[in-house]
Amino acid sequence: MLRNSGIHVNIKTVRRIIRKHNLALPYAKHKNRTRNRDLTKPENINALWETDIHYISTVNEGMVYLMSIKDCFSKR
């Protein structure tokens, strides 16, 4: 609301004032969810692969995608 009014205030200043006057509301803590995953190791090559995709923003080409594939047995 302050920025919409044209008033520029550092977020650390706002937090300090809120803490000083005990205006902070309690918030719910994040609960870690456990997942039931079978983490057995693969017994041979090409039995289990991992993949990952990263989105990289470039100046000339715009958005590019980097995909990596790894064999979990050989780690390559």
Contact map, one row per residue, 1 for C-alpha under 8 A:
1111100000000000000000000000000000000000000000000000000000000000000000000000
1111111110000000000000000000000000000000000000000000000000000000000000000000
1111111110000000000000000000000000000000000000000000000000000000000000000000
1111111000000000000000000000000000000000000000000000000000000000000000000000
1111111000000000000000000000000000000000000000000000000000000000000000000000
0111111100000000000000000000000000000000000000000000000000000000000000000000
0111111110000000000000000000000000000000000000000000000000000000000000000000
0110011111000000000000000000000000000000000000000000000000000000000000000000
0110001111101100000000000000000000000000000000000000000000000000000000000000
0000000111111100000000000000000000000000000000000000000000000000000000000000
0000000011111110000000000000000000000000000000000000000000000000000000000000
0000000001111111000000000000000000000000000000000000000000000000000000000000
0000000011111111100000000000000000000000000000000000000000000000000000000000
0000000011111111110000000000000000000000000000000000000000000000000000000000
0000000000111111111000000000000000000000000000000000000000000000000000000000
0000000000011111111100000000000000000000000000000000000000000000000000000000
0000000000001111111110000000000000000000000000000000000000000000000000000000
0000000000000111111111110000000000000000000000000000000000000000000000000000
0000000000000011111111110000000000000000000000000000000000000000000000000000
0000000000000001111111100000000000000000000000000000000000000000000000000000
0000000000000000111111100000000000000000000000000000000000000000000000000000
0000000000000000011111110000000000000000000000000000000000000000000000000000
0000000000000000011111111000000000000000000000000000000000000000000000000000
0000000000000000011001111100000000000000000000000000000000000000000000000000
0000000000000000000000111110000000000000000000000000000000000000000000000000
0000000000000000000000011111000000000000000000000000000000000000000000000000
0000000000000000000000001111100000000000000000000000000000000000000000000000
0000000000000000000000000111110000000000000000000000000000000000000000000000
0000000000000000000000000011111000000000000000000000000000000000000000000000
0000000000000000000000000001111100000000000000000000000000000000000000000000
0000000000000000000000000000111110000000000000000000000000000000000000000000
0000000000000000000000000000011111000000000000000000000000000000000000000000
0000000000000000000000000000001111100000000000000000000000000000000000000000
0000000000000000000000000000000111110000000000000000000000000000000000000000
0000000000000000000000000000000011111000000000000000000000000000000000000000
0000000000000000000000000000000001111100000000000000000000000000000000000000
0000000000000000000000000000000000111110000000000000000000000000000000000000
0000000000000000000000000000000000011111000000000000000000000000000000000000
0000000000000000000000000000000000001111100000000000000000000000000000000000
0000000000000000000000000000000000000111110000000000000000000000000000000000
0000000000000000000000000000000000000011111000000000000000000000000000011000
0000000000000000000000000000000000000001111110110000000000000000000000011000
0000000000000000000000000000000000000000111110100000000000000000000000001000
0000000000000000000000000000000000000000011111100000000000000000000000001000
0000000000000000000000000000000000000000011111110000000000000000000000111100
0000000000000000000000000000000000000000000111111000000000000000000000111000
0000000000000000000000000000000000000000011111111000000000000000000000111000
0000000000000000000000000000000000000000010011111100000000000000000000111000
0000000000000000000000000000000000000000000001111110000000000000000011110000
0000000000000000000000000000000000000000000000011111000000000000000011110000
0000000000000000000000000000000000000000000000001111100000000000001111000000
0000000000000000000000000000000000000000000000000111110000000000001110000000
0000000000000000000000000000000000000000000000000011111000000000111100000000
0000000000000000000000000000000000000000000000000001111100000000111000000000
0000000000000000000000000000000000000000000000000000111110000011110000000000
0000000000000000000000000000000000000000000000000000011111000011110000000000
0000000000000000000000000000000000000000000000000000001111100111000000000000
0000000000000000000000000000000000000000000000000000000111111111000000000000
0000000000000000000000000000000000000000000000000000000011111100000000000000
0000000000000000000000000000000000000000000000000000000001111100000000000000
0000000000000000000000000000000000000000000000000000000001111111000000000000
0000000000000000000000000000000000000000000000000000000011111111000000000000
0000000000000000000000000000000000000000000000000000001111001111100000000000
0000000000000000000000000000000000000000000000000000001111001111110000000000
0000000000000000000000000000000000000000000000000000111100000011111000000000
0000000000000000000000000000000000000000000000000000111100000001111100000000
0000000000000000000000000000000000000000000000000011110000000000111110000000
0000000000000000000000000000000000000000000000000011100000000000011111000000
0000000000000000000000000000000000000000000000001111000000000000001111100000
0000000000000000000000000000000000000000000000001110000000000000000111110011
0000000000000000000000000000000000000000000011111100000000000000000011111111
0000000000000000000000000000000000000000110011111100000000000000000001111111
0000000000000000000000000000000000000000111111110000000000000000000000111110
0000000000000000000000000000000000000000000010000000000000000000000000111111
0000000000000000000000000000000000000000000000000000000000000000000001111111
0000000000000000000000000000000000000000000000000000000000000000000001110111
